[in-house]
Amino acid sequence: MQVLSTLAMNTFLSSRMTTMNADIQRLEQQVATGQKANSFSDLGTQAGINIALHNEANTINTYMENNKIHAVRLSAMDQAMTTIRDAAEAVKNQAYAMTSTDTERNALINTAKSAFNSVLNALQTAVGGRALFSGDATSTSPMVSTQYTDVQANISGLANPLDASAVETEIQTFYATSSNFYQGGNAIPPTPIDQYQKIDYGILASDQSFQNILQGLATMALTPEPNGVDTTDAQYTTVIRNAAALLTSGVGQANALISANGTNQALVDSTTTHHETTLAMLQSQINDIEQTDVAQAASQLSLLRTQLEATYSMTAQINQLSLVNYIR
């Protein structure tokens, strides 16, 4: 029996079945994993694009994580400076409203001392072990914690510690030298929140605003009350009004710092929103390259299996052909 020559057809069908088997294996893997490839190299010409998209997404993720930290620090700084501003404002108002009674003078002394401690504590604010008002000396609390008692000791050493004018001058001298009350570092440089944007929130506890407030509060708390000899009512009133003027100046400067800090907060928020939008767009592009439409892949897989079965059947039929069967 002479078998008809089917070599060319068998060769074609064999090649076709090999290709379909490879495609079926690829689609089975895609349906199982939801991914088009196991590695970047398997993505072919889109591998380079995909790597670039991942790199950009990683960069944005890094900015977003850092900006979360910046947002927490900025919020803590806002709370601290608001506390300082409000404490100084309250004492200033009390000083301007005070009459010449001993009761009101004692009340001012107590309020000023309490406010001084509140301001001092606020300036020592730290987040995650990082002192926020200490500049680049982030592990160091910025304020000399003993400054109130240090000033008291200096006043005690005066020739006449009951002289209000001499006490005022001594406190001015103390706060004229920042190392007497500040032990932090230098201002930190602007911090990047995006590839093209930076914020500057290196506010130091030695800022003139806080210096004025601390000096004003210390003056109100430590100035001796008038006794008619060492200090007259007029002298005492002048010193207290001078201290209130320092608080007025300090409050105004603190408001400017709070406003600038608020601008930074808004910028971080808007930049984060922009990052989220950009990241979503990048992830969509990455998904288009990497991820499989499972429903479509499953449909293609079913079609290929049908085609493969038909090819197997056709091959079997061709292999059964013979001249004898042909001429019957």
C-alpha positions in Angstrom: 0.0 0.0 0.0 1.5 3.3 -1.1 1.0 6.1 1.5 0.3 9.5 0.0 3.0 12.1 0.7 1.9 14.2 3.6 5.2 15.5 4.8 4.6 19.2 4.0 1.2 19.1 5.7 2.5 17.2 8.7 5.4 19.7 9.1 3.1 22.6 8.9 0.6 21.2 11.4 3.4 20.1 13.8 4.7 23.7 13.8 1.2 25.0 14.3 0.6 22.7 17.2 3.9 23.7 18.9 3.0 27.4 18.6 -0.5 26.8 19.9 0.8 24.7 22.8 3.2 27.5 23.7 0.3 30.1 23.5 -1.9 27.9 25.6 0.8 27.6 28.3 1.2 31.3 28.3 -2.5 32.0 28.6 -2.9 29.4 31.3 -0.3 31.2 33.3 -1.9 34.6 32.7 -5.3 33.3 33.8 -3.8 31.7 36.9 -1.6 34.7 37.9 -3.4 37.7 36.3 0.0 38.8 35.0 1.3 38.9 31.4 4.8 37.9 32.3 7.0 36.7 35.2 9.8 39.1 34.6 10.5 42.4 32.9 12.5 40.7 30.1 9.3 38.7 29.2 7.5 41.9 28.4 9.6 42.4 25.3 9.7 45.9 23.8 7.6 47.3 26.7 10.1 46.2 29.3 12.0 49.5 29.2 8.8 51.6 29.4 7.6 49.5 32.3 10.9 49.9 34.2 10.7 53.7 33.7 7.1 53.8 35.0 8.1 51.8 38.1 11.0 54.0 38.8 8.9 57.1 38.6 6.2 55.5 40.8 8.9 54.6 43.4 10.2 58.2 43.4 6.7 59.6 44.0 6.0 57.0 46.7 9.1 58.1 48.5 8.0 61.8 48.4 4.6 60.8 49.7 6.0 58.9 52.6 8.3 61.8 53.5 5.5 64.2 53.1 3.4 62.3 55.7 6.2 62.9 58.1 6.5 66.6 57.1 2.7 67.0 57.6 2.9 65.5 61.2 5.8 67.9 62.1 4.1 70.9 60.6 0.9 70.1 62.5 2.8 69.8 65.8 4.7 73.0 65.1 1.4 74.8 64.4 -0.1 73.6 67.7 3.1 74.6 69.6 3.2 78.1 68.1 -0.5 78.6 68.6 -0.1 77.7 72.3 2.7 80.2 72.6 0.8 82.9 70.8 -2.3 82.4 72.8 -0.4 82.3 76.2 1.4 85.6 75.4 -1.8 87.2 74.1 -3.7 86.4 77.3 -0.9 87.8 79.6 -0.6 90.9 77.5 -4.3 91.6 77.7 -4.2 91.0 81.5 -1.3 93.4 81.9 -3.0 96.2 80.0 -6.2 95.7 82.0 -4.4 95.6 85.4 -5.0 98.2 88.0 -2.7 99.1 90.8 -4.0 96.7 93.4 -1.7 94.1 95.0 -4.2 91.4 94.2 -4.1 92.1 90.4 -0.3 92.5 90.5 0.1 89.1 92.2 -2.3 87.6 89.7 -0.3 88.9 86.8 2.9 87.5 88.4 1.4 84.1 88.7 -0.2 84.1 85.2 3.1 85.3 83.6 5.1 82.6 85.3 2.6 79.9 84.3 2.6 81.2 80.7 6.5 81.3 80.7 6.5 77.6 81.6 3.9 76.8 78.9 5.9 78.6 76.2 9.1 76.9 77.3 7.4 73.5 77.1 5.9 74.2 73.7 9.3 75.2 72.3 10.7 71.8 73.5 8.1 70.0 71.3 9.5 66.8 69.6 8.0 64.3 67.2 9.4 60.8 66.9 12.4 61.9 69.0 13.1 64.9 66.7 13.1 68.4 68.4 11.1 70.6 66.0 12.5 74.0 67.0 16.1 73.0 67.4 17.3 73.3 63.8 19.9 70.8 62.7 20.5 69.7 66.3 17.4 67.5 66.1 18.3 65.3 69.1 18.8 68.2 71.4 16.0 70.1 73.3 16.4 73.7 72.1 15.7 75.6 75.3 17.8 75.9 78.3 15.4 74.5 80.8 16.9 76.4 83.8 16.7 79.8 82.2 14.0 81.1 84.6 16.0 80.2 87.7 19.1 81.5 86.0 17.5 84.9 85.5 16.3 84.8 89.2 19.9 84.1 90.3 21.2 87.0 88.2 18.6 89.3 89.8 19.5 88.2 93.2 23.1 89.2 92.5 22.1 92.8 91.7 23.1 95.6 94.0 19.4 96.3 94.5 17.2 93.4 93.4 14.1 95.4 94.4 14.8 98.1 91.8 12.3 97.4 89.0 14.4 99.3 86.4 17.5 97.3 87.3 15.6 94.0 87.1 14.2 95.0 83.7 17.8 95.8 82.4 19.1 92.5 83.8 16.5 90.5 82.0 17.1 92.4 78.8 20.8 91.6 79.1 20.1 87.9 79.7 17.9 87.6 76.6 20.3 89.6 74.4 22.6 86.6 74.4 20.9 83.6 72.7 23.2 81.0 74.3 21.7 82.0 77.7 18.4 80.4 76.7 18.9 78.5 73.4 21.1 75.4 73.0 19.9 74.1 69.6 21.6 74.2 66.3 21.4 76.2 63.0 18.4 76.3 60.8 17.8 73.3 58.6 17.9 73.8 54.8 14.6 73.8 52.8 13.2 70.3 52.4 12.0 68.9 49.1 8.4 67.7 48.9 8.5 67.1 45.2 11.1 67.1 42.4 10.5 70.8 41.8 9.3 72.1 45.2 10.7 72.7 48.6 9.4 74.0 51.9 11.3 75.9 54.6 10.1 75.0 58.1 13.4 75.5 59.9 11.9 77.7 62.7 14.2 78.0 65.6 13.3 78.5 69.3 15.7 81.4 69.3 13.5 83.3 66.8 13.0 86.9 67.8 9.3 86.2 68.3 9.9 83.7 71.1 12.7 85.7 72.5 10.4 88.8 72.9 7.7 86.6 74.4 10.0 84.9 76.9 11.6 88.2 77.9 8.3 89.9 78.3 6.8 87.1 80.4 10.0 86.8 82.6 9.9 90.6 83.2 6.2 90.5 84.3 6.9 87.5 86.5 10.1 88.7 88.2 9.7 92.5 88.5 9.4 93.4 92.1 6.2 95.1 93.2 6.5 98.8 94.1 7.4 99.5 97.7 7.6 103.3 97.4 11.3 103.3 98.0 13.2 101.0 95.6 10.4 101.0 93.1 7.6 103.5 92.7 4.2 102.8 91.2 5.1 104.8 88.1 8.4 102.8 87.6 6.6 99.5 88.0 3.9 100.5 85.6 6.5 101.6 83.0 8.3 98.3 83.3 5.2 96.2 83.0 4.0 98.3 80.0 7.4 97.8 78.3 7.0 94.0 78.9 3.5 94.1 77.4 4.9 95.9 74.4 7.4 93.0 74.0 4.5 90.6 74.1 2.6 92.6 71.5 5.6 92.4 69.2 6.2 88.8 69.9 2.5 87.9 69.2 2.6 89.7 65.9 5.8 87.9 64.9 4.3 84.6 66.1 1.3 85.1 63.9 3.6 85.6 60.9 5.4 82.3 61.7 2.0 80.5 62.1 0.8 81.9 58.8 4.0 80.8 57.0 3.7 77.3 58.6 0.1 77.1 57.4 1.2 77.9 53.9 3.7 75.0 54.1 0.9 72.7 55.4 -1.4 73.7 52.5 1.5 73.2 50.0 2.2 69.7 51.4 -1.5 68.8 51.2 -1.9 70.0 47.6 1.4 68.3 46.5 0.3 65.0 48.1 -3.0 65.2 46.2 -1.1 65.8 43.0 1.2 62.8 43.8 -1.8 60.6 44.4 -3.3 61.5 41.0 0.0 61.0 39.2 0.6 57.7 41.0 -2.8 56.4 40.0 -2.1 57.3 36.4 1.3 55.6 36.5 -0.2 52.5 38.1 -2.9 52.4 35.4 -0.2 52.4 32.7 1.8 49.7 34.6 -1.3 47.6 34.9 -2.0 47.9 31.1 1.5 46.5 30.5 1.7 43.9 33.2 -1.8 42.7 34.0 -4.0 40.4 32.0 -7.6 40.8 31.1 -8.5 37.4 32.7 -11.9 37.1 30.9 -10.3 37.8 27.5 -7.4 35.5 28.2 -9.8 32.7 29.2 -11.8 33.2 26.0 -8.6 33.0 23.9 -7.5 29.9 25.8 -10.8 28.1 25.1 -10.6 29.0 21.4 -6.9 27.8 21.2 -7.8 24.5 22.8 -10.6 24.0 20.3 -8.2 24.8 17.5 -5.6 22.5 18.9 -8.0 19.6 19.2 -9.1 20.2 15.5 -5.5 20.2 14.4 -4.8 16.9 16.2 -7.8 15.5 14.5 -6.7 16.7 11.1 -3.2 15.3 11.6 -4.6 11.9 12.5 -6.8 11.9 9.4 -3.9 12.9 7.2 -1.7 10.2 8.5 -4.4 7.6 7.7 -4.6 8.7 4.0 -3.3 6.1 1.4 -3.5 5.7 -2.4 -5.7 2.7 -1.9 -8.2 4.7 0.2 -8.0 7.5 -2.3 -9.0 5.4 -5.5 -11.8 3.5 -3.9 
